[in-house]
Amino acid sequence: MAPYDLTGMRILLTGAAGGIGAATARLCATLGAEMALTDCCDDPGLVAELSVGGRKHIFETCDVRSRAEVESFCARNLPIHAAILNAGIFPKEEWLADDWDEQFQEVMAVNVAGPANFVRVLLPHMKGRGDGRIVLLGSIAAHTGGTYAHSPMHYAASKGAIHTFVRWLARRAAPEVLVNAVAPGSTQTRMTAAANPDALKSMPVPRFGKPEEIAWPLAFLCSPGASFMCGAILDVNGGAYMG
């Protein structure tokens, strides 16, 4: 068995149109997986790019906040052997803003309830089949409260909830389904487009991460090479946080 081969796997990936999501879709497809991709906006070019290898990939829009849409998407695309639940938002509103209560609810609906909606549907199928992988996206913000002074509290809180969810779910899903996560540091995506790179100069690796550098551990956690990992949160942040 090749430890990092994903051939024969059907992998569901949320947030596929973004930097980390698109990089992960490309990598998993290169490693042999068939991809069931979703995001809040369509990206037909990504499926065309991935389909060069001959496998049948799909991309459909889905509102992760909606249990009905999530259930419908999953039902159309079973069986799913692994799910990478990457979709998330990074709001900029200050917590003293007038509309912060609404923004807090929105962040929790996308970043926390969204993954839970998928797990609620997929976990019984995976356990019934006797195997499966669920990989969630945490963040360095869950450890530090945010890399920058202006990091939004509701984002950090949502990722703290994801880290708790990983450990809570891993105990209930094993041994048939292995649940793990990757916690990126500052990565070159739309979320960090306005961030000042000078803030990273004191890091051991003083730069932003590349989306591909987060995709690699995400794909690894779906692979046979991670067969004894359960409830782990991999910190991938260039040494910005060493827990």
NUVO-471193 format. One record per atom (N, C-alpha, C): z, y, x; residue in one letter. Coordinates in steps of 0.2 Angstrom, whole numbers, plus 5000, padded with zeros to 4 digits. Each point is the difference from the previous one (the first is absolute). Layout:
N
ZYXa
...
***
This chain:
243
500049945004m
500050064996m
500050065004m
499550054999a
500050065004a
500550054997a
500550025004p
500650044998p
499850064996p
499450035002y
499950074997y
499350004995y
499849944999d
499449994996d
500250014992d
499650044996l
500150014993l
499549964996l
499649965003t
499449974997t
500349964994t
499750004994g
500249974994g
500550034996g
500350065002m
500550044997m
499650054995m
500350014994r
499850064996r
500650055000r
499950065003i
500550045001i
499950064996i
500550024996l
500150064996l
500250065004l
499750065000l
500250055004l
500050074995l
500650035000t
500050064996t
499950065005t
499850064997g
499950065004g
499549995005g
499449964998a
499549985005a
499650065002a
499950054996a
499650065002a
500350045006a
500649995001g
500350055005g
499949975007g
500350045005g
499949985007g
500349945002g
500649984999i
500349945001i
499749944996i
499950024993g
499749954996g
499449985002g
499550055001a
499349985002a
500049965007a
500450025004a
500049975007a
500349934999a
500549994996t
500249934998t
499549954997t
499650034995a
499549974997a
499549975005a
499850055004r
499549985005r
500249945005r
500750015002l
500249955004l
500149934997l
500350004994c
500149944997c
499349964998c
499550044998a
499449974999a
499749975007a
500150045005t
499749985006t
500449935002t
500649994998l
500449945002l
499849944995l
499650024995g
499749944996g
500350014993g
500450044998a
500250014993a
499550024995a
500149984994e
499650044994e
500550054997e
499850064999m
500450054998m
499950024993m
500650014997a
500050034993a
500450075001a
499650055000l
500250075002l
500150044994l
500550055000t
500150044995t
500350075002t
499850054997d
500350075001d
499950044994d
500350065000c
499950044994c
499350034999c
499750005006c
499350035000c
499549945003c
499450004998d
499549955002d
499850015007d
499849955003d
499750015007d
499449945001d
499550014996p
499549955000p
499749985007p
500050055005g
499750005006g
500449955005g
500749994998l
500449955004l
499849934998l
499949994994v
499849934998v
499349985003v
499650055000a
499349995003a
500149985008a
500450045003e
500149995007e
500349935002e
500549984996l
500449945001l
499549944998l
499650014995s
499649944998s
499449985005s
500050035005v
499549985005v
500149935003v
500649985000g
500249935002g
499849954995g
499850024994g
499849954995g
500549984995g
500750025001r
500549984995r
500050054994r
500249984995k
500050044994k
500750044999k
499950065002h
500650054999h
499950044994h
500650024997i
499950054994i
500550065001i
499850054997f
500450065000f
500050034993f
500650014997e
500150024993e
500550065000e
499950054996t
500650055000t
500549974995t
500650025002c
500649974997c
500650055001c
500350024994d
500650055001d
500649955001d
500350005006v
500549965001v
500750014996v
500050064997r
500650024996r
500049964993r
499449984998s
499949974994s
500049925000s
500649974997r
500049935000r
499449974997r
499850034994a
499449974997a
499449995005a
499850065003e
499550005005e
500149955005e
500650005003v
500149955006v
499949934997v
500349984994e
499949934998e
499349994999e
499650044997s
499349994999s
499649995006s
500250045005f
499649995007f
500249945003f
500649985000c
500249935003c
499749944996c
500050014994a
499849944996a
499249995001a
499750055002r
499250005001r
499949975007r
500550005004n
499949995008n
500449945002n
500349964996l
500449945003l
499549955002l
500249965004p
500650005004p
500150055006p
500650025001i
500150055005i
500549965005i
499749995006h
500549975005h
500450055004h
499850065001a
500550055003a
499950074997a
500550044999a
499950074998a
500350045005a
499650055001i
500250065005i
500150064995i
500650024999l
500150054995l
500150075003l
499550035002n
499950065004n
500050074996n
499850004994a
499950064996a
500750045001a
499950075001g
500650045000g
499850075000g
500450054998i
499950075000i
500550035005i
499850065002f
500450045005f
500050074997f
500550024996p
500050074997p
500350055004p
499850064999k
500250055005k
500550054997k
500249994993e
500450054997e
500749995003e
500350065001e
500750015002e
500549984994e
500549975002w
500549974995w
500350064995w
499950065002l
500350054996l
499550034996l
499349975000a
499550034996a
500249984992a
499750054996d
500149994993d
499849934997d
499449985003d
499849934997d
500249945004d
500550015004w
500249945004w
500249944997w
500350014994d
500249944996d
499449964998d
499550034998e
499449974998e
499649965006e
500050045006q
499849975006q
500449945002q
500650005000f
500449955002f
499849934996f
500050014993q
499849954996q
499349975002q
499550045001e
499449985002e
500049965007e
500350025005v
500149975006v
500349934999v
500549994996m
500349944999m
499649954996m
499650034995a
499549964996a
499549975004a
499750045005v
499549975004v
500249965006v
500550035004n
500249975006n
500549944999n
500450004994v
500449944999v
499949964994v
499950034995a
499849964994a
499349975000a
499550035004g
499449985001g
500049935003g
500349995006p
500049935003p
500449954996p
500550034996a
500449954996a
499649974994a
499550054998n
499549974994n
499649955003n
499850005006f
499549955003f
500449945001f
500650005003v
500449955001v
500249964994v
500250034995r
500249974994r
499449964997r
499450015001v
499549964998v
499849955005v
500050015006l
499749965005l
500549945002l
500750025001l
500549955002l
500049944996l
500050004994p
500049934996p
499449965002p
499450035001h
499449965002h
500149975007h
500250045004m
500149985007m
500549945001m
500650014997k
500549955000k
499749944996k
499750004995g
499749944997g
499549975004g
499650035004r
499649975004r
500349975006r
500650035002g
500349975006g
500050045006g
499650065000d
499950045006d
499850074998d
500150055005g
499850074999g
500350045005g
499750065000r
500350055005r
500050074996r
500550045000i
500150064997i
500250055006i
499650055001v
500150055006v
500150074997v
500550035001l
500150074997l
500050055006l
499950064998l
500050065005l
500650044999l
500449995006g
500650055000g
499850065004g
500550035004s
499950065004s
500550015004s
499950035006i
500550035004i
500550044996i
499750044995a
500450044996a
500649974997a
499949934999a
500649964997a
500650005004a
499850005007h
500650005005h
500350065002h
499550055000t
500250075003t
500150054995t
499849994994g
500050064995g
499350045000g
499649985005g
499450045001g
499950025007g
499449995003t
499950025007t
500050075001t
499850054995y
500050075001y
500650034996y
500250065001a
500550034996a
499750024993a
499450014999h
499750014994h
499849944996h
500149945003s
499949944996s
500350004993s
499649984995p
500350004993p
500549954999p
500650024997m
500549954998m
499849954996m
499650014995h
499849954995h
499649955003h
499650015005y
499649955004y
500449965004y
500550035004a
500549965004a
500449954995a
500250034994a
500449964996a
499649944997a
499450014999s
499549954997s
499949945005s
500050025006k
499949955006k
500649965001k
500650045000g
500649965000g
500149954995g
499750024994a
500049954994a
499649945002a
499450015003i
499649955002i
500349955005i
500450035005h
500349955005h
500549964996h
500450034996t
500449964996t
499749954996t
499450014997f
499649964995f
499849945005f
499850015006v
499849955004v
500549945001v
500650035002r
500649955001r
500249974993r
500050034995w
500249974993w
499549954998w
499350025001l
499549954998l
499949945004l
500150015007a
499949955005a
500549944998a
500650014998r
500549954999r
499849964993r
499650034996r
499949974993r
499349975000r
499550025005a
499449975000a
499949945005a
500450005005a
500049945005a
500349944997a
499749945002p
499649995006p
499350004999p
499850004993e
499350004999e
499650065002e
500350064999v
499750065001v
500450045005v
499650025005l
500450045005l
499850084999l
500650035000v
499950084999v
500350035006v
499550055002n
500250045006n
499750074999n
500150045005a
499750075000a
499950035007a
499650055000v
499850045006v
500350074998v
500350035005a
500350074999a
499750045005a
499450044999p
499750045004p
500350065002p
499950035006g
500250065002g
499450054998g
500050065003s
499550054998s
499349975002s
499650004995t
499349975001t
499550044998t
499450005003q
499450054999q
499749984993q
500350034995t
499749994993t
500050074996t
499750004994r
500150064996r
500750034999r
500549955000m
500650024999m
500350045006m
499849995006t
500250045005t
499650055003t
499450024996a
499550045003a
500350075002a
500550034996a
500350065002a
500650005005a
500249945002a
500549995005a
499950035007a
500550035003n
499950025007n
500149955005n
499449985004p
500149955005p
500550025006p
500250065000d
500550025006d
500649974998d
500249984994a
500649974998a
500149935003a
499449975002l
500049935002l
500150005008l
500050065003k
500050005008k
500649965003k
500650004996s
500649975003s
500049924999s
499549974996m
500049934999m
499849965006m
500349945001p
499749965005p
499349995001p
499649994994v
499350014999v
499850064996v
499950055004p
500050074997p
499350024996p
499949964995r
499450014996r
500149974993r
499550024996f
500049974993f
499749935001f
500249954996g
499749945000g
499350004996g
499649955002k
499449994997k
500049964994k
499750014994p
500049954995p
499949935002p
499649985004e
499949945003e
500649975003e
500450045003e
500649985003e
500649984995e
499950024994i
500449974994i
499749944997i
499350005000a
499749954996a
500149935004a
500150005007w
500049945003w
500749974998w
500650035000p
500649964998p
499949984993p
499750044995l
500049984993l
499649945000l
499449995003a
499649945000a
500449945003a
500450025005f
500449945003f
500549974995f
500350044996l
500549984996l
499749964994l
499350004999c
499749964996c
499749935003c
500150005006s
499749945004s
500449945001s
499849955002p
500449945002p
500550025006p
499850045004g
500450025005g
500750034998g
500150024994a
500650034998a
500449954995a
499949945001s
500249954995s
500849995000s
500350035005f
500849995000f
500350075000f
499650054997m
500350074999m
500150014993m
500650024998c
500250014993c
500550055000c
499950064996g
500450054999g
500050055006g
499549995005a
500050055006a
499650064998a
500250065003i
499750065000i
499850025007i
499350005001l
499850015007l
499950085001l
500450025005d
499950085001d
499550015005d
499550034998v
499450025004v
499950075000v
500350035005n
500150085001n
500050035007n
499749965005g
500050035006g
500650015003g
500649974998g
500650015003g
500450064997g
499750034994a
500450064997a
500649984997a
500149944998y
500649974998y
500149935003y
500649995002m
500149935003m
500749984997m
499949964995g
500649984996g
500449945004g
***
